[in-house]
Amino acid sequence: MKIFISGSLAYDRIMDFPGHFKDHILPDKIHILNVCFTVNGMNEKFGGTAGNIAYSLALLGERPTILATAGKDFDSYRSWLNRHGLPTDGIVDIEEEFTASAYITTDKRDNQITGFNPGAMKYPSGYRFDGLKKEDSLAIVSPGNLEDMVNYSRKYKKAGIAYVCDPGQSIPALSGKQLEEMLDGSAVLVSNDYELEMIQKKTGLDKPALIERVDALITTLGEEGAEITRGTESVRIPSVPVSEVKDPTGAGDAFRAGLIKGMVDGKDIVDSARIGATCASYAVEKLGTQEHFFTEEEFKKRHDRAFS
């Protein structure tokens, strides 16, 4: 099955703050916030929603098409994707821009503050879906260029292609009308619990109204797992035990990769989300969003231990 992943490609600059953000923020002075966090150091990693999801799908044996834009500094990232057998024909080069960059600071309680420079992501990738067959395709619309997010969801609906709506970090930049249009008719709306509240606030739709517009609503809950809601029925998926949590960054994208893998393999939404939870467990054990690795045998053993 053909898998399309639209979203961002970015270099992640990941920093650890050896304290708690809350100890340095005065609630009564939030309107004049001026804070500096001195970090322990910085690691540069390959990232971006589309790249992260595609990487984990490659580990799961899939070769999705990435729909995104990249800048003049993309050569090392392109080589990384090629090394993992990922096609790059859906990536558009914007020579006058740098590839998008995220600056992510994490405190001791895994709270995060992120600064993001869109760079090449300011431009749409505008992929042409010629000759697609709806029964042979699945897509995910993840945070990236806003024009792509809206247009791709329209194209998928017009072509009858099932897609996962994942607005995530782009929620603040999208209008309520755009959000409602994107999620309406999607196979799955996936977000964390904070993002879900933002979606409800922006669209003016409560949870029952959202559920009416999608086949399934998946809310990720960090270490507490995830909740799947279909109609009036909800199912809780526990998180998968790990040896050590080193970095939560990218766990959500790994979850989405596992979810998509289950869906393309014809599994129901609950079993697909369980695969997502297992995939996410590998991501949190490494610093960075594309640093984890597993074999098919290792993955199956961990998955069976958690859900059999």
N, C-alpha and C positions, 0 to 999 in steps of 0.2 A: 504493500500500500504506500502511496505517495504521501509524505508528511511535509507540511509547510510550516515554518516557524518564522513569524514576523516579530521584530523587536529590535533591541539594541545590540551593538557590538562595542565593547568598551575595554579600556585598560583600567583595572581596579588598583587603586593605591590604598592599601589596607593598613590601618594604624591601630595600635592598642593603647588605650588610656588606662593607667594603673590605679584608677580610683573610680568614683561614682559621679556621674554627671549631676545628680541631684544635690550633691554636697557643694556645688559651685554655682548653682542657679538660685537666685532669690525670687520666690514666687511674686512678691509684691513689687519687684522691679523688672518683671518680664517685659514690660513695654519699652524699656531702655536697655535691653539685653546687650552685654558686651563681655564676652567670656573667651578666655584662651585656655585650651587644654594642651598641656605638654605631654607628648606621647613617647612611648619607648623606642619607636623606630617605625620604618615603613617597608612594606613588601609590595612589589608591583606584580600583578597577576593578570591573566586574560580573563575577561568577564563580559558583562552585558547579558540581558535576558535571553536573547536569541542564541548567543554563543554558549551560554551555560546550559540551556535546555538541550541544544544540539549535541554538546559534548556528552552529557549523560545518556542521551539516546544512542550515541555511537557505542558507548560501553554496553548498552543493552542490545546491540546488534542491528540498529537501524541507521539509515543514511538520509536524514532529513535535508530538505532544501531550506537554507537560511535566506530570508528576505530582509535585507538591511543595507545600510550604507557604511562605508569606511573611508578613512582619510589617508593622507600621504605617508603616514607612519605605520601602515597596516601590514607590512611585509612579514614581520615575525609572527604575527597572529595568523596570517594566511597560511604560513608554513605549518603552524601548529594544527590548524584545521585539516590541512592536507595529510599530515602525518596520521591523523585519526580517521582518514577515509571520508571526510565530510566534503561534499561538493560546495564550490564557492561561486557557481554561475549565477546565483540569485543575489550576490553582493555587488552593489554599485560603488565604484570608486569616485570620491570627490576630492580631486587633487589639490584644491586650494584650502582644504580644511585638514585639521588633525582628527584622528579617530576620537570618538567620545571618551571621556575620562570620568571615573567616579572616585571620590576621595571619602573613604569610609572609616570612621572612628568608632571603636567599640569599647565600652567600659566594662568593669568587672562583673556587672550583672547582665551582660550581653545586650544592653541598650545601645542603639546605634544613632549616630548623626552623620548624614551624608551630604556632601557637596558634589554637584554634577555639572560638568561642562559638556553640552551636547555635541559640539563640533560638527562632524559630518552628519550626525543624526538630525540636523535641522532640515535636511533634504529628504524627500520621499524616495523610496526604492522603486516604486511603480512597476512591480513585476507583472508580466502579461501571462495570464493563465489560458494558454491556447490548447484546445483539445482535451481539457480535463474531464474525467469521468467521476461523477459524484460518489459512486460506490467504491472507487479506488483511491479516495483522497480523504485526508483528515488534516485539520489546521489548528493552530493556536495563534491568537492575536495577543501578543504580550507588549509590555511597555516599550515604546520606541517613538518613532516619528508619528506625530499626532494625525497627520494626513493619511499615512499608511494605515494606522489603527482603524480609522473610520472607514476608509475606502475598502480595505481588505475584508472587513466584516460585511460590508454591503455586497462585495463580489461573491463571497462565500454563500451568503443567503440566496443571491440571485442564481447561482449555479447549483444550489441544493447540497453544498458541501458542509458536513458537520464540522463545527469549530468550537474550540474552548475560548471563552472570553476571559482575559486576564489583565484588567486595566492597571492594577498595582500602583506603582510609583507615579503613573501618569494621571491618576485621578484628579489631583489638584488643577492640572492644566486643561482637563476636558470639561466641557459644559455639561450640565445635567441632561440636556437634550441629547448630546452626543453619547453620553454614557448609556442612557436608556436605549438609544438606537442600537448601540453595539451589543448590549447584552440580550436584547429582545430577540428570541429565536435561536440563541446559542445552545449547543448541546450541554455545556457546563459553564457556569460562572464560578470562577475560583478566586478567592481572596483570603487574606488573614482577617481576624476578627475586627481589627482597627479599620482596615480598608473597607470592610463591609459596612461599618457605621458611616464612613465617609460617602460610600455609594448611596446609602439610604438618604443621607442628608442632602446630597447634591441632586438626586433624582426626585426626591419627595416620595419615594416608594418605600413602604415598610416591607419587612421580610416576606410576609404572605404574598404581597403584590409582586415582589421580585421572583418568587418561586413560580408564580403563574406564567412568567415570561421565559423561563428556561427549563430545560429537561431536568437538570440537577444543579443544586447549589452546594459547593464545597467550601467550607470555612476552615482554614488551617489555624491551629491553636498552639503553635510552638511545641514545647515539650509535652503538652497535653494531647497531642495528636491532631486529629481533624474530625469535622462533623459533616456528614453528607445528608442533605435534605432533599426529598422528592415528595411533592404534594404535602401531605400531613405526616409523612414518615421521616424520622431522623435516625441515622446510624452513626455511632462514634467509632472512629478508627484510632487505636492507640499508637503512640510513637514507638519506634523500634529501639530497643536498648542498644547502647553503643559502649565502646570501651572507654572513650573519653571525648567530651565536647571541647573542641579547640576553637571553632569559629562557626557561628550560625549563618554567616553570609553565604548565600547560594543554596541553602537547604530548600527554600521554596521552589527554586527553579528545578532542582533535582527531583522534588516531589512531582512537579508538573511533567517532567520527562517520564517518570515511572507511570504516572496516570495515563499519558498518551500511549506508552508501550502497551499497557493493558487494553486500552480501547482498540488499538490497531490489531491486537491479537484476538479481539472478539470477546473479551471478558466483560462482565457487568461492571457498573460504576463502583461498587463496593470493593470487588477484587482488584480493580484497576487502581483505586486509591491506596489499597494495601501495598501494591507494588511501588506506588509513589512514596509511601512511608519508608519502605525498605531502602529505596534509592536515596532518600533524604538523609537517612542515618549514616551513609558513607560520607556525604558531603560535610556534615558537621564535625567529622573526625579529622579534617584537614584544614589548614589555614589557606583560604582561597576558594574560589568557586569551581575551578577546573583542576583541582589537585588530587581528588579522590580517584580510586581505581578499584575494580573488582573483576574477577572472572565469573563466568556463568555459573560455575559450580559453587563459588563462594557466595554469590548472590542468592542462589537457591537455598543453600544451607541456612543462611541468616533469615531469609524470608520464611522458610518452613518452621524454623525455631520460634519465630514470633507469631505466626498465624495458623499453624497446623493444630 
